[in-house]
Amino acid sequence: HVRAGRGRPPLRQGETLSSLLIRLSNPGAGEHGAPRPHPAYGDQLQGQAIAGVPPEGRLFVEYNPQVGQFGDATPYRLRRPVYVFYRMAFLQLGDPAMHSPRIASALPGAGLLEAIAERDILARADAEDANGDGISGRPNHVWDPLSKTRRLGRFGWKANQAGLQQQAAAAAFGDMGLTSTLHPGPTCPPPQRACLAASAATDIPELSDERLAALTAYLRYLAPPARQGRDDPAVRRGETLFASTGCVACHTPTVRTGKNTVPALSERDIAPYSDLLLHDMGEGLADGRPDFEADGREWRTPPLWGLGSLKAVNGHEFLLHDGRARGIAEAILWHGGEAAAAKEAFRTMAAVKRRDLIAFLRSL
């Protein structure tokens, strides 16, 4: 999360996976309905390790081209990622294994998302598409290690974390191996004997409750970037197109936070451009890996606020859960499933309208 911003996929073979992780699992549900960990590698590939413990493996990303054209016959080229695993310490993953790449999300605004009342998120759910608009957002109910109950998920690419503290603790544990009271681990699969031996050395959490609370507070108060150029005529035209093409059905423009003991988070009108629900995004973006109640084609609607600051903050515009899209237009063109009609409206609109729509998105 460089500058609290968004990660990217590796750009060359051998590059350390600093802001892209690979979730792993085998078919079937694990504890509390979570994905079932891989028997040799657990639930996340670890490409780095402490002294005396071998890294689990390495990978690089190849891209296969996928070509198409806009309605005005202008060609475009997308890229579909292929993940190649190598130097695996405990044999290959095996045929049953499922993997899902996830790049680090931008962090600003997370506290405001947490402050949205559950009832307001659930009020937008329409699992059976009762209104017949082709959009059937669903909540993901997940295991919450803090309350030790099932709760509404709202953080993570598949809404698999219930709160900001839980998300921070899970990321610290999964990405950096830092234990806490929420994740006392470490969990070393049986084949990893060196890991098991190292984990027996101490049972003191590496991330204390006080430090976890401080980390959560930092994340909670990161404000989303202010909009830019909202009065620009192209931006205004693009905002109209964003609504008329149906994008707002999932990327809900505005919501009001609930009552909160923190005044900065309480009853605020915010514009995250997300309903925080799961949507079927089609086969093109499917990872085939269930996560609690999310299936292999579903993803949480990512908030769009801060989209226009990506280049300034992180020097790139790699988008979607795996960073395959090299800009906003490519990200839209990968949409399918419930978003297929909105994607097709973008693909077939005049070039000047496409530019207006992108100008609006870059104003967020």
C-alpha positions, 0 to 999 in steps of 0.5 A: 500500500505505497502512500496508502494507495493501490498495488500492482501485479509484478512487471517482470519475472522474479520480481517480489510480490510486494503488492499482489497476493495469491489466495489458495484453497481446495474445494469444499468449505473449511472452518466456519464456512471459510475457504478450505486451506490447501493441505501443503500451502495453507490459504495464501502463497508465501514467497518469503520466509524467515531465516531457516524456513524455506519460502513456499514458492514463486510465480510470475504472470504471463498475459494472453492477448484478447482483442476486440473493437468498439462500436465505431470499429476502433480496435482494442487489446485486453490482456488475460493473466496466466499464473505460472508457479515455480520453485514450489517447496512442497510439490505442485499445487495439484489439480484440485487446488484453486488460486485467486490473485488479489492486488492491494486495495487503496486504503483512504475512506475505509473508516467511512465504509465501516461506518455505513449501517448494515441495514443500509447495505442490506437494503440494496441487496436483491439476490433474486433480482425481484425488480427485474433490472438484471442486477442481483447484489448479494451480501457475504456473511462471514466469520468474524473472529472478533465477535465470534459470530457470522456478520456482514462482510464489507472489506476485501475483494470478496467482502470476506472481512466484517470490519476494519480491525479484522481486515487489518489483523488478517492482512498483517497475518496473511501478508507479513506473518504477524500474529495477533490475538485475532490470528494467534497462529502461525498455521503451518500445514503438516508438510512444513516442518521447518515452519512448525519448528520455528512457530513453537519458539514463542506464543506471544503475539507479534502484533499486540492489541495496542499496536493493532488498535493504533493501526486500525485507527490510522486506517479509519481516519484516512480520508478519501481524496477530494474530487477534481474538476467536477464542474468541467463540462466533459465531467458533467456529461460523463456523470450523466452517461455513468447513470444512463448506462446503468453503472450506478446500479452497482456503483451506488454514488452516495450513501449516508453513514450511520450514527457513530461515536466518532463525530468525523464518521457519524451521519456523513453524506459520502460518495464511495460509488459502491454498494459493498455487495457481491455481483456476478461479474461474468466468466471473464473475471471469474476466479472459480474460488468460493469465499464464504457465501461468495461464489467463483464469479462474484466480486464486491463492487469496488469503491471508485472514489480516489480513482482519479488520483491513482497515477499521482499516488502510485504511478500506474492505473492497473485496475481490477482485482488482479491488476490486468486492466491497464486503465479505466477503459480496459477495466470496463471492457472486462465487465460481464455477468450483471454488468454486461449491458453496461459494458456493452453500452460503453463499448458501442457509444461514440468515442467522444462519449467514452472520453467523457465517461472516463473524464468523469471517472478520473474526477472521482 
